[in-house]
Amino acid sequence: MQQKTNIVQACRVLGVSRASYYAARQRAKELAICVASVQIKAAFKANQSCYGSRRVVDVKAQGIVIGRYKVRRLMRKVGFKPIWKKSL
């Protein structure tokens, strides 16, 4: 409840409506997901389409902080399915 009051006060001081604040926050999330999606695609393609969500999460070394389940959801959305190597 305290945080909500601070947002209201900050919006009043800045002369911005609360709806605009929350809309901008949502757009920022969508942009972050878009950037993450591009890097997930690059990591997936760079590894001969063999990486699943657990290994793709290791793109954290590239500066993206993203969880395994979000990676899995984005991979499903894009249509990536890892190719598993068959044993002889």
C-alpha positions as a Markdown table, in Angstrom:
| # | Residue | x | y | z |
|---|---|---|---|---|
| 1 | Met | 0.0 | 0.0 | 0.0 |
| 2 | Gln | 2.9 | 2.4 | 0.8 |
| 3 | Gln | 4.5 | 1.9 | -2.6 |
| 4 | Lys | 1.2 | 2.7 | -4.4 |
| 5 | Thr | 1.0 | 6.0 | -2.5 |
| 6 | Asn | 4.5 | 6.8 | -3.5 |
| 7 | Ile | 3.7 | 6.2 | -7.2 |
| 8 | Val | 0.6 | 8.4 | -6.9 |
| 9 | Gln | 2.7 | 11.2 | -5.4 |
| 10 | Ala | 5.5 | 10.8 | -7.9 |
| 11 | Cys | 3.0 | 11.0 | -10.8 |
| 12 | Arg | 1.4 | 14.1 | -9.3 |
| 13 | Val | 4.8 | 15.8 | -8.9 |
| 14 | Leu | 5.8 | 14.9 | -12.5 |
| 15 | Gly | 2.4 | 15.8 | -14.0 |
| 16 | Val | 1.9 | 12.3 | -15.4 |
| 17 | Ser | -1.2 | 10.2 | -15.1 |
| 18 | Arg | -1.0 | 6.9 | -13.3 |
| 19 | Ala | -2.2 | 5.1 | -16.3 |
| 20 | Ser | 0.6 | 6.5 | -18.4 |
| 21 | Tyr | 3.1 | 5.3 | -15.8 |
| 22 | Tyr | 1.8 | 1.8 | -15.8 |
| 23 | Ala | 1.6 | 1.7 | -19.6 |
| 24 | Ala | 5.2 | 2.8 | -19.9 |
| 25 | Arg | 6.2 | 0.1 | -17.4 |
| 26 | Gln | 4.4 | -2.5 | -19.5 |
| 27 | Arg | 6.1 | -1.3 | -22.7 |
| 28 | Ala | 9.5 | -1.6 | -21.0 |
| 29 | Lys | 8.7 | -5.2 | -20.1 |
| 30 | Glu | 7.7 | -6.0 | -23.7 |
| 31 | Leu | 11.0 | -4.4 | -25.0 |
| 32 | Ala | 13.0 | -6.5 | -22.5 |
| 33 | Ile | 11.2 | -9.7 | -23.7 |
| 34 | Cys | 11.9 | -8.8 | -27.3 |
| 35 | Val | 15.6 | -8.3 | -26.7 |
| 36 | Ala | 15.7 | -11.6 | -24.7 |
| 37 | Ser | 13.9 | -13.4 | -27.5 |
| 38 | Val | 16.5 | -12.2 | -30.1 |
| 39 | Gln | 19.4 | -13.4 | -28.0 |
| 40 | Ile | 17.6 | -16.7 | -27.3 |
| 41 | Lys | 17.2 | -17.2 | -31.1 |
| 42 | Ala | 20.9 | -16.5 | -31.6 |
| 43 | Ala | 22.0 | -18.9 | -28.8 |
| 44 | Phe | 19.7 | -21.6 | -30.2 |
| 45 | Lys | 20.9 | -21.2 | -33.8 |
| 46 | Ala | 24.5 | -21.0 | -32.8 |
| 47 | Asn | 24.3 | -24.4 | -31.1 |
| 48 | Gln | 22.9 | -26.3 | -34.1 |
| 49 | Ser | 19.4 | -26.1 | -32.6 |
| 50 | Cys | 20.3 | -28.7 | -29.9 |
| 51 | Tyr | 20.0 | -26.5 | -26.8 |
| 52 | Gly | 16.9 | -26.7 | -24.7 |
| 53 | Ser | 15.6 | -24.2 | -22.2 |
| 54 | Arg | 18.1 | -25.3 | -19.5 |
| 55 | Arg | 21.1 | -24.6 | -21.7 |
| 56 | Val | 19.7 | -21.5 | -23.3 |
| 57 | Val | 19.4 | -20.0 | -19.9 |
| 58 | Asp | 23.1 | -20.0 | -19.8 |
| 59 | Val | 23.1 | -16.9 | -22.1 |
| 60 | Lys | 23.2 | -15.1 | -18.8 |
| 61 | Ala | 26.9 | -14.7 | -19.6 |
| 62 | Gln | 25.8 | -12.3 | -22.4 |
| 63 | Gly | 24.2 | -10.0 | -19.8 |
| 64 | Ile | 20.6 | -11.2 | -19.9 |
| 65 | Val | 19.0 | -12.2 | -16.6 |
| 66 | Ile | 16.1 | -14.5 | -17.5 |
| 67 | Gly | 14.7 | -17.6 | -15.9 |
| 68 | Arg | 14.4 | -21.1 | -17.3 |
| 69 | Tyr | 10.6 | -21.1 | -17.5 |
| 70 | Lys | 10.5 | -17.7 | -19.3 |
| 71 | Val | 13.0 | -19.1 | -21.8 |
| 72 | Arg | 10.9 | -22.2 | -22.3 |
| 73 | Arg | 7.8 | -20.0 | -22.9 |
| 74 | Leu | 9.6 | -17.8 | -25.4 |
| 75 | Met | 11.0 | -20.9 | -27.2 |
| 76 | Arg | 7.5 | -22.3 | -27.5 |
| 77 | Lys | 6.1 | -19.0 | -28.7 |
| 78 | Val | 8.7 | -18.8 | -31.5 |
| 79 | Gly | 8.4 | -22.5 | -32.3 |
| 80 | Phe | 11.9 | -23.8 | -31.3 |
| 81 | Lys | 12.1 | -27.4 | -30.5 |
| 82 | Pro | 15.6 | -28.8 | -29.8 |
| 83 | Ile | 16.9 | -31.6 | -31.9 |
| 84 | Trp | 18.2 | -34.4 | -29.7 |
| 85 | Lys | 21.0 | -36.6 | -31.0 |
| 86 | Lys | 20.1 | -40.2 | -31.2 |
| 87 | Ser | 22.4 | -42.8 | -29.7 |
| 88 | Leu | 23.7 | -45.6 | -31.8 |
